[in-house]
């Protein structure tokens, strides 16, 4: 790690940035606002999918959410922005406005199923009054322009109005309620997906604005100043990347040597409706056992990390990923009337990504300084889940249902398990109890 934060910034570069920085921040806010006006006109009323299907457990209930989409959204508004050009950081406060969502839902109380085989399902309309986020965005230099790189934002999701539409005794009923927090609704199971949707909106708009920035024009066609700025940016990035790579190298070896590249995953049980004839169905049971998740030791950095210094506190944040994450259940059993096939299940994440943030009290100029790290955050995201099932035979009609369960399980429970295990190893290495 060659970057030395104790070295003063080049005086000419520091002076140039000090003079241009306020105007640069004002320009970004103005361009962002103009982009918002154009985007609102172009995208008003367009629906966007957030989640195809997900399954999670809440207490004694199994919850399935399908086809979660936006029915109305607003373009993000930049309430405040401060450009820190010496750190390649934008500190900002964003208002995403109101967001209306619609989805299908199904809830099964697994404890009650033993007594009364019923389920609750219907349509859900939800409107989040407002969502705001504040934090920082790291950018990188690409040619003569800038590009969004890393996000470190904290979201505040406001009050939610809910309308459930369901059928009872062949009558369509509506139930309405208001909740102060998303954690009081079934949407808490997709909170991270909703935040990812907001981040995608913000990334698109910021990229459009930053890509119109010309470094040469910012520095008044002064080639020497532009070169110094690019070199300083690279030095900071190299410093952060080297630190993260060193830590991850140790983590990979530790995970492999302790046998935790493969970890056990819990058994999965689910009741399902199996059609008996055109008018009725019977309940069946499904259970998968002896499950494992593999390749946790393939964690690696996938992009340049950002560094932000505020007083004595140093934040280093960026993106990681696993070269591969796969899972399997050695045995499943599907039963209708107490009998049915058995086989194996194989799952693979076609894509994955993770966010890592390290916070230290003071600079980390060598690996010996990792004791300065006082906090960390690690979040994993899985997408494009592929599922293979063997041995269904006469119950092959269940294949799509089982594949949906397994894909949702991998994106929720298994993802959280892998995330927690990797975070635990990082925490143990740097001396933070998780």
Helices and strands as residue ranges (DSSP letters): H 11-43, E 49-58, E 61-73, E 77-84, E 89-109, G 112-114, E 120-142, E 145-157, E 160-168, E 171-179, G 182-184, G 186-190, H 191-210, H 215-218, H 223-257, E 263-265, E 268-275, E 281-294, G 296-298, E 299-301, E 306-310, E 313-322, E 326-335, E 342-361, G 367-372, E 373-389, G 393-398, H 399-409, I 410-414, H 415-430
